[in-house]
Amino acid sequence: MLYKYLGAVLIIFLFSVNLKAQETGLLKGQIISENKDVQNVHIVNLTKETGTTSDGNGEFFIGAEINDSLFISSVQFQNRTVVVRQNMIESGQIEIELYEAMNELSEVFIDDIELSGYLANDLNLISIKEVETKNRLQQNLDDFIRKDRELNPYYQPSMTEGIRIDKIAMAIAEKLSKNKEIPIVYSPKELANLSLKIVGEEFFSKDLDLDANEICNFLLYCDRDQNFEKLVLNNNALVLIEYFETRIESFRNLRAENLNAGRQLPG
């Protein structure tokens, strides 16, 4: 009787393991685009908080389960999100088509501002400008991205390795320190716009539940953190997503305190 019971338990266990294996897999991906430059596209598993980048041929490997959300990000392409389906797990392959980014910034961007030194007041200085200023800002952003790529070549992990902030922060600092012979000062506008470009407005509006004006406020708030510039210049979508997720609650708390107090607080 005992042997029959143990046998039944073993069968159920093996069945569960087999079922789980059918829902989980290492996907071999391929980025395709009319743009031949498909290297260093960020592929982030938002569900598992792991990520990788594509190689020179646009290929990549990433672990995933059914219904995981893959966020694909690159400054030269329009960001998109792909949900992992059963057929992808069964075949072990996924093909993702990307389209070149339109030659304009998102509706949300940071304009030139003068900060007062009082955070509660500074948060309200951010504005959303009209469409006619986008071309000028796009040129500024293009110049910024070009300078960043020249001075800060991207740190690429192994294809199956997850990316964590605590494991790469030291590497980022060391890499940036090597460029001290060419000091470049980036404005809050440049850093905020680049971070918005890397992560995509959809992340802020849907995942962080921020409206357009609050996205601007939140990016200004993050810019006051001395680590923000290093993380943005590393040009890694997953690292920025994880960073923003660690900052959003303190931002909301500060906004609530300011509204309740009805007064300005020193930054």
BALOBA-1460 file (C-alpha; in Angstrom, 3 decimals):
// residues 267
<rec num="1" residu="m" x="0.000" y="0.000" z="0.000"/>
<rec num="2" residu="l" x="2.834" y="2.369" z="0.923"/>
<rec num="3" residu="y" x="4.624" y="1.634" z="-2.352"/>
<rec num="4" residu="k" x="1.478" y="2.422" z="-4.331"/>
<rec num="5" residu="y" x="1.112" y="5.727" z="-2.477"/>
<rec num="6" residu="l" x="4.758" y="6.685" z="-3.075"/>
<rec num="7" residu="g" x="4.412" y="5.679" z="-6.702"/>
<rec num="8" residu="a" x="1.374" y="7.919" z="-7.139"/>
<rec num="9" residu="v" x="3.190" y="10.843" z="-5.513"/>
<rec num="10" residu="l" x="6.189" y="10.296" z="-7.794"/>
<rec num="11" residu="i" x="3.984" y="10.240" z="-10.891"/>
<rec num="12" residu="i" x="2.267" y="13.477" z="-9.861"/>
<rec num="13" residu="f" x="5.643" y="15.101" z="-9.167"/>
<rec num="14" residu="l" x="7.090" y="14.057" z="-12.525"/>
<rec num="15" residu="f" x="3.957" y="15.253" z="-14.292"/>
<rec num="16" residu="s" x="4.214" y="18.648" z="-12.577"/>
<rec num="17" residu="v" x="7.888" y="18.963" z="-13.489"/>
<rec num="18" residu="n" x="7.140" y="18.043" z="-17.096"/>
<rec num="19" residu="l" x="4.265" y="20.534" z="-17.244"/>
<rec num="20" residu="k" x="6.465" y="23.274" z="-15.815"/>
<rec num="21" residu="a" x="9.181" y="22.449" z="-18.333"/>
<rec num="22" residu="q" x="6.665" y="22.882" z="-21.137"/>
<rec num="23" residu="e" x="5.875" y="26.384" z="-19.868"/>
<rec num="24" residu="t" x="9.498" y="27.486" z="-19.385"/>
<rec num="25" residu="g" x="12.354" y="27.702" z="-21.821"/>
<rec num="26" residu="l" x="15.454" y="29.464" z="-23.112"/>
<rec num="27" residu="l" x="14.360" y="31.419" z="-26.151"/>
<rec num="28" residu="k" x="16.663" y="32.072" z="-29.075"/>
<rec num="29" residu="g" x="15.576" y="35.409" z="-30.463"/>
<rec num="30" residu="q" x="16.134" y="37.310" z="-33.671"/>
<rec num="31" residu="i" x="15.733" y="41.055" z="-34.121"/>
<rec num="32" residu="i" x="14.759" y="41.988" z="-37.668"/>
<rec num="33" residu="s" x="14.474" y="45.448" z="-39.166"/>
<rec num="34" residu="e" x="14.998" y="47.366" z="-42.374"/>
<rec num="35" residu="n" x="17.707" y="49.134" z="-40.416"/>
<rec num="36" residu="k" x="20.775" y="46.905" z="-40.673"/>
<rec num="37" residu="d" x="22.118" y="48.025" z="-37.283"/>
<rec num="38" residu="v" x="20.410" y="45.525" z="-34.973"/>
<rec num="39" residu="q" x="23.227" y="45.217" z="-32.421"/>
<rec num="40" residu="n" x="22.881" y="46.184" z="-28.747"/>
<rec num="41" residu="v" x="19.091" y="46.150" z="-28.726"/>
<rec num="42" residu="h" x="17.925" y="45.686" z="-25.115"/>
<rec num="43" residu="i" x="15.614" y="42.736" z="-24.428"/>
<rec num="44" residu="v" x="14.200" y="42.874" z="-20.895"/>
<rec num="45" residu="n" x="12.022" y="40.213" z="-19.272"/>
<rec num="46" residu="l" x="9.892" y="42.517" z="-17.124"/>
<rec num="47" residu="t" x="8.303" y="39.560" z="-15.334"/>
<rec num="48" residu="k" x="11.572" y="37.957" z="-14.246"/>
<rec num="49" residu="e" x="13.593" y="41.200" z="-14.104"/>
<rec num="50" residu="t" x="16.384" y="39.796" z="-16.265"/>
<rec num="51" residu="g" x="17.707" y="40.983" z="-19.572"/>
<rec num="52" residu="t" x="20.237" y="40.735" z="-22.350"/>
<rec num="53" residu="t" x="21.242" y="42.468" z="-25.586"/>
<rec num="54" residu="s" x="21.363" y="41.403" z="-29.209"/>
<rec num="55" residu="d" x="24.638" y="40.642" z="-30.969"/>
<rec num="56" residu="g" x="25.845" y="42.003" z="-34.304"/>
<rec num="57" residu="n" x="23.430" y="39.741" z="-36.176"/>
<rec num="58" residu="g" x="20.461" y="40.732" z="-34.031"/>
<rec num="59" residu="e" x="20.430" y="37.392" z="-32.189"/>
<rec num="60" residu="f" x="19.961" y="36.911" z="-28.445"/>
<rec num="61" residu="f" x="19.061" y="34.331" z="-25.789"/>
<rec num="62" residu="i" x="16.748" y="34.929" z="-22.842"/>
<rec num="63" residu="g" x="14.921" y="32.727" z="-20.343"/>
<rec num="64" residu="a" x="11.142" y="33.067" z="-20.290"/>
<rec num="65" residu="e" x="7.841" y="31.461" z="-19.339"/>
<rec num="66" residu="i" x="4.428" y="31.644" z="-20.934"/>
<rec num="67" residu="n" x="2.841" y="35.094" z="-20.454"/>
<rec num="68" residu="d" x="6.133" y="36.766" z="-19.527"/>
<rec num="69" residu="s" x="6.392" y="40.297" z="-20.929"/>
<rec num="70" residu="l" x="9.498" y="41.086" z="-22.963"/>
<rec num="71" residu="f" x="10.325" y="44.776" z="-23.322"/>
<rec num="72" residu="i" x="12.450" y="45.607" z="-26.373"/>
<rec num="73" residu="s" x="14.256" y="48.932" z="-26.284"/>
<rec num="74" residu="s" x="16.782" y="50.772" z="-28.437"/>
<rec num="75" residu="v" x="17.359" y="54.441" z="-29.181"/>
<rec num="76" residu="q" x="17.183" y="53.859" z="-32.935"/>
<rec num="77" residu="f" x="13.948" y="51.824" z="-32.854"/>
<rec num="78" residu="q" x="10.435" y="52.249" z="-31.529"/>
<rec num="79" residu="n" x="10.121" y="50.416" z="-28.207"/>
<rec num="80" residu="r" x="7.676" y="47.521" z="-28.043"/>
<rec num="81" residu="t" x="6.458" y="44.842" z="-25.636"/>
<rec num="82" residu="v" x="5.961" y="41.189" z="-26.618"/>
<rec num="83" residu="v" x="4.076" y="38.608" z="-24.537"/>
<rec num="84" residu="v" x="5.590" y="35.102" z="-24.591"/>
<rec num="85" residu="r" x="3.187" y="32.513" z="-26.039"/>
<rec num="86" residu="q" x="3.018" y="28.718" z="-25.905"/>
<rec num="87" residu="n" x="4.231" y="28.297" z="-29.487"/>
<rec num="88" residu="m" x="7.354" y="30.346" z="-28.705"/>
<rec num="89" residu="i" x="8.219" y="28.091" z="-25.769"/>
<rec num="90" residu="e" x="7.591" y="24.960" z="-27.836"/>
<rec num="91" residu="s" x="9.779" y="26.102" z="-30.731"/>
<rec num="92" residu="g" x="12.369" y="27.768" z="-28.498"/>
<rec num="93" residu="q" x="12.493" y="30.698" z="-30.897"/>
<rec num="94" residu="i" x="11.106" y="34.190" z="-31.131"/>
<rec num="95" residu="e" x="11.345" y="36.719" z="-33.952"/>
<rec num="96" residu="i" x="10.821" y="40.398" z="-33.195"/>
<rec num="97" residu="e" x="10.414" y="43.018" z="-35.876"/>
<rec num="98" residu="l" x="11.365" y="46.573" z="-34.972"/>
<rec num="99" residu="y" x="10.664" y="49.824" z="-36.760"/>
<rec num="100" residu="e" x="12.900" y="52.856" z="-36.842"/>
<rec num="101" residu="a" x="12.027" y="55.541" z="-34.337"/>
<rec num="102" residu="m" x="10.241" y="58.526" z="-35.805"/>
<rec num="103" residu="n" x="12.359" y="61.641" z="-36.033"/>
<rec num="104" residu="e" x="10.704" y="63.291" z="-33.061"/>
<rec num="105" residu="l" x="10.659" y="62.976" z="-29.305"/>
<rec num="106" residu="s" x="7.817" y="61.697" z="-27.203"/>
<rec num="107" residu="e" x="5.089" y="64.157" z="-26.258"/>
<rec num="108" residu="v" x="6.781" y="64.224" z="-22.858"/>
<rec num="109" residu="f" x="10.163" y="65.865" z="-22.566"/>
<rec num="110" residu="i" x="12.107" y="68.085" z="-20.228"/>
<rec num="111" residu="d" x="12.682" y="71.707" z="-21.202"/>
<rec num="112" residu="d" x="15.472" y="74.041" z="-20.024"/>
<rec num="113" residu="i" x="14.786" y="75.107" z="-16.444"/>
<rec num="114" residu="e" x="16.414" y="77.061" z="-13.656"/>
<rec num="115" residu="l" x="16.148" y="75.290" z="-10.315"/>
<rec num="116" residu="s" x="15.507" y="77.259" z="-7.150"/>
<rec num="117" residu="g" x="16.997" y="74.707" z="-4.775"/>
<rec num="118" residu="y" x="13.597" y="73.976" z="-3.244"/>
<rec num="119" residu="l" x="12.351" y="70.639" z="-4.507"/>
<rec num="120" residu="a" x="8.662" y="71.286" z="-3.870"/>
<rec num="121" residu="n" x="8.896" y="74.415" z="-5.994"/>
<rec num="122" residu="d" x="11.200" y="72.928" z="-8.638"/>
<rec num="123" residu="l" x="8.818" y="70.048" z="-9.315"/>
<rec num="124" residu="n" x="6.263" y="72.559" z="-10.541"/>
<rec num="125" residu="l" x="8.689" y="74.304" z="-12.920"/>
<rec num="126" residu="i" x="8.579" y="71.405" z="-15.390"/>
<rec num="127" residu="s" x="6.360" y="72.022" z="-18.389"/>
<rec num="128" residu="i" x="5.214" y="70.218" z="-21.515"/>
<rec num="129" residu="k" x="6.067" y="72.314" z="-24.594"/>
<rec num="130" residu="e" x="4.348" y="72.542" z="-27.960"/>
<rec num="131" residu="v" x="5.230" y="70.461" z="-31.012"/>
<rec num="132" residu="e" x="7.231" y="73.185" z="-32.788"/>
<rec num="133" residu="t" x="10.141" y="72.874" z="-30.318"/>
<rec num="134" residu="k" x="10.637" y="69.147" z="-30.914"/>
<rec num="135" residu="n" x="13.036" y="69.436" z="-33.842"/>
<rec num="136" residu="r" x="15.470" y="71.520" z="-31.807"/>
<rec num="137" residu="l" x="15.299" y="69.096" z="-28.890"/>
<rec num="138" residu="q" x="15.715" y="66.124" z="-31.216"/>
<rec num="139" residu="q" x="18.977" y="67.596" z="-32.527"/>
<rec num="140" residu="n" x="20.179" y="68.109" z="-28.958"/>
<rec num="141" residu="l" x="19.283" y="64.525" z="-28.096"/>
<rec num="142" residu="d" x="21.022" y="63.149" z="-31.208"/>
<rec num="143" residu="d" x="24.205" y="65.037" z="-30.289"/>
<rec num="144" residu="f" x="23.977" y="63.771" z="-26.729"/>
<rec num="145" residu="i" x="23.544" y="60.139" z="-27.810"/>
<rec num="146" residu="r" x="26.495" y="60.439" z="-30.178"/>
<rec num="147" residu="k" x="28.735" y="61.808" z="-27.401"/>
<rec num="148" residu="d" x="27.562" y="59.097" z="-25.020"/>
<rec num="149" residu="r" x="28.350" y="56.296" z="-27.475"/>
<rec num="150" residu="e" x="31.836" y="57.686" z="-28.108"/>
<rec num="151" residu="l" x="32.719" y="58.050" z="-24.440"/>
<rec num="152" residu="n" x="30.754" y="55.194" z="-22.874"/>
<rec num="153" residu="p" x="30.802" y="51.960" z="-24.896"/>
<rec num="154" residu="y" x="28.029" y="49.690" z="-23.679"/>
<rec num="155" residu="y" x="28.816" y="47.016" z="-21.077"/>
<rec num="156" residu="q" x="27.444" y="43.756" z="-22.544"/>
<rec num="157" residu="p" x="26.629" y="40.796" z="-20.273"/>
<rec num="158" residu="s" x="26.626" y="37.151" z="-21.309"/>
<rec num="159" residu="m" x="23.594" y="36.134" z="-23.341"/>
<rec num="160" residu="t" x="21.799" y="34.271" z="-20.560"/>
<rec num="161" residu="e" x="22.895" y="36.439" z="-17.664"/>
<rec num="162" residu="g" x="20.445" y="38.551" z="-15.726"/>
<rec num="163" residu="i" x="21.355" y="42.181" z="-15.146"/>
<rec num="164" residu="r" x="21.209" y="43.569" z="-11.629"/>
<rec num="165" residu="i" x="21.993" y="47.067" z="-10.437"/>
<rec num="166" residu="d" x="24.042" y="45.978" z="-7.444"/>
<rec num="167" residu="k" x="26.325" y="43.816" z="-9.610"/>
<rec num="168" residu="i" x="27.173" y="46.429" z="-12.211"/>
<rec num="169" residu="a" x="27.178" y="49.714" z="-10.282"/>
<rec num="170" residu="m" x="30.890" y="49.418" z="-9.533"/>
<rec num="171" residu="a" x="31.673" y="48.570" z="-13.144"/>
<rec num="172" residu="i" x="29.751" y="51.635" z="-14.319"/>
<rec num="173" residu="a" x="31.618" y="53.927" z="-11.938"/>
<rec num="174" residu="e" x="34.977" y="52.470" z="-12.973"/>
<rec num="175" residu="k" x="34.158" y="52.825" z="-16.654"/>
<rec num="176" residu="l" x="33.091" y="56.442" z="-16.302"/>
<rec num="177" residu="s" x="36.150" y="57.323" z="-14.239"/>
<rec num="178" residu="k" x="38.363" y="56.442" z="-17.211"/>
<rec num="179" residu="n" x="36.813" y="59.296" z="-19.177"/>
<rec num="180" residu="k" x="37.740" y="62.037" z="-16.714"/>
<rec num="181" residu="e" x="40.277" y="63.443" z="-19.156"/>
<rec num="182" residu="i" x="37.336" y="64.634" z="-21.300"/>
<rec num="183" residu="p" x="34.929" y="66.238" z="-18.815"/>
<rec num="184" residu="i" x="31.415" y="66.661" z="-20.191"/>
<rec num="185" residu="v" x="28.590" y="68.191" z="-18.229"/>
<rec num="186" residu="y" x="25.124" y="66.891" z="-19.089"/>
<rec num="187" residu="s" x="22.132" y="69.044" z="-18.288"/>
<rec num="188" residu="p" x="19.051" y="67.673" z="-16.491"/>
<rec num="189" residu="k" x="17.197" y="68.011" z="-19.793"/>
<rec num="190" residu="e" x="19.698" y="65.817" z="-21.647"/>
<rec num="191" residu="l" x="19.747" y="63.105" z="-18.979"/>
<rec num="192" residu="a" x="15.975" y="63.080" z="-18.557"/>
<rec num="193" residu="n" x="15.301" y="62.959" z="-22.291"/>
<rec num="194" residu="l" x="17.784" y="60.142" z="-22.833"/>
<rec num="195" residu="s" x="16.358" y="58.091" z="-19.967"/>
<rec num="196" residu="l" x="12.878" y="58.622" z="-21.428"/>
<rec num="197" residu="k" x="14.145" y="57.501" z="-24.821"/>
<rec num="198" residu="i" x="15.826" y="54.363" z="-23.436"/>
<rec num="199" residu="v" x="12.920" y="53.163" z="-21.297"/>
<rec num="200" residu="g" x="9.998" y="54.541" z="-23.280"/>
<rec num="201" residu="e" x="7.049" y="56.656" z="-22.179"/>
<rec num="202" residu="e" x="4.808" y="53.576" z="-21.943"/>
<rec num="203" residu="f" x="6.739" y="52.281" z="-18.927"/>
<rec num="204" residu="f" x="6.122" y="55.491" z="-16.977"/>
<rec num="205" residu="s" x="2.469" y="55.826" z="-17.953"/>
<rec num="206" residu="k" x="1.414" y="52.173" z="-17.590"/>
<rec num="207" residu="d" x="3.818" y="50.522" z="-15.146"/>
<rec num="208" residu="l" x="4.383" y="53.528" z="-12.871"/>
<rec num="209" residu="d" x="0.920" y="55.026" z="-13.508"/>
<rec num="210" residu="l" x="2.210" y="58.557" z="-14.095"/>
<rec num="211" residu="d" x="0.521" y="61.127" z="-16.304"/>
<rec num="212" residu="a" x="2.540" y="63.248" z="-18.738"/>
<rec num="213" residu="n" x="3.332" y="66.088" z="-16.347"/>
<rec num="214" residu="e" x="4.194" y="63.722" z="-13.506"/>
<rec num="215" residu="i" x="6.670" y="61.886" z="-15.746"/>
<rec num="216" residu="c" x="8.527" y="65.172" z="-16.106"/>
<rec num="217" residu="n" x="8.389" y="65.785" z="-12.361"/>
<rec num="218" residu="f" x="9.582" y="62.269" z="-11.599"/>
<rec num="219" residu="l" x="12.582" y="62.511" z="-13.945"/>
<rec num="220" residu="l" x="13.591" y="65.811" z="-12.367"/>
<rec num="221" residu="y" x="13.311" y="64.184" z="-8.947"/>
<rec num="222" residu="c" x="15.569" y="61.315" z="-10.078"/>
<rec num="223" residu="d" x="18.081" y="63.767" z="-11.536"/>
<rec num="224" residu="r" x="18.783" y="65.028" z="-8.018"/>
<rec num="225" residu="d" x="20.234" y="61.610" z="-7.185"/>
<rec num="226" residu="q" x="23.995" y="61.570" z="-7.768"/>
<rec num="227" residu="n" x="23.787" y="58.031" z="-9.214"/>
<rec num="228" residu="f" x="21.238" y="58.967" z="-11.883"/>
<rec num="229" residu="e" x="23.738" y="60.239" z="-14.443"/>
<rec num="230" residu="k" x="25.877" y="57.092" z="-14.197"/>
<rec num="231" residu="l" x="22.868" y="54.843" z="-14.694"/>
<rec num="232" residu="v" x="21.593" y="56.819" z="-17.682"/>
<rec num="233" residu="l" x="24.999" y="56.907" z="-19.368"/>
<rec num="234" residu="n" x="25.264" y="53.136" z="-19.026"/>
<rec num="235" residu="n" x="22.389" y="53.041" z="-21.553"/>
<rec num="236" residu="n" x="20.781" y="49.895" z="-20.148"/>
<rec num="237" residu="a" x="16.993" y="49.663" z="-20.142"/>
<rec num="238" residu="l" x="16.673" y="47.024" z="-17.410"/>
<rec num="239" residu="v" x="18.963" y="48.883" z="-15.025"/>
<rec num="240" residu="l" x="16.951" y="52.072" z="-15.477"/>
<rec num="241" residu="i" x="13.633" y="50.251" z="-15.069"/>
<rec num="242" residu="e" x="14.799" y="48.711" z="-11.788"/>
<rec num="243" residu="y" x="16.147" y="52.063" z="-10.636"/>
<rec num="244" residu="f" x="12.904" y="53.903" z="-11.406"/>
<rec num="245" residu="e" x="10.937" y="51.207" z="-9.567"/>
<rec num="246" residu="t" x="13.052" y="51.827" z="-6.452"/>
<rec num="247" residu="r" x="12.459" y="55.600" z="-6.635"/>
<rec num="248" residu="i" x="8.766" y="55.867" z="-7.450"/>
<rec num="249" residu="e" x="7.434" y="55.352" z="-3.901"/>
<rec num="250" residu="s" x="9.711" y="57.969" z="-2.354"/>
<rec num="251" residu="f" x="8.666" y="60.383" z="-5.120"/>
<rec num="252" residu="r" x="4.975" y="59.777" z="-4.430"/>
<rec num="253" residu="n" x="5.524" y="60.169" z="-0.693"/>
<rec num="254" residu="l" x="7.316" y="63.466" z="-1.196"/>
<rec num="255" residu="r" x="4.573" y="64.782" z="-3.445"/>
<rec num="256" residu="a" x="1.940" y="63.752" z="-0.895"/>
<rec num="257" residu="e" x="3.853" y="65.424" z="1.943"/>
<rec num="258" residu="n" x="4.180" y="68.645" z="-0.052"/>
<rec num="259" residu="l" x="0.487" y="68.679" z="-0.910"/>
<rec num="260" residu="n" x="-0.534" y="67.980" z="2.683"/>
<rec num="261" residu="a" x="1.871" y="70.505" z="4.158"/>
<rec num="262" residu="g" x="0.954" y="73.190" z="1.627"/>
<rec num="263" residu="r" x="4.430" y="74.674" z="1.830"/>
<rec num="264" residu="q" x="7.831" y="74.476" z="0.178"/>
<rec num="265" residu="l" x="10.493" y="72.176" z="1.526"/>
<rec num="266" residu="p" x="14.241" y="72.573" z="0.987"/>
<rec num="267" residu="g" x="15.662" y="70.058" z="-1.475"/>
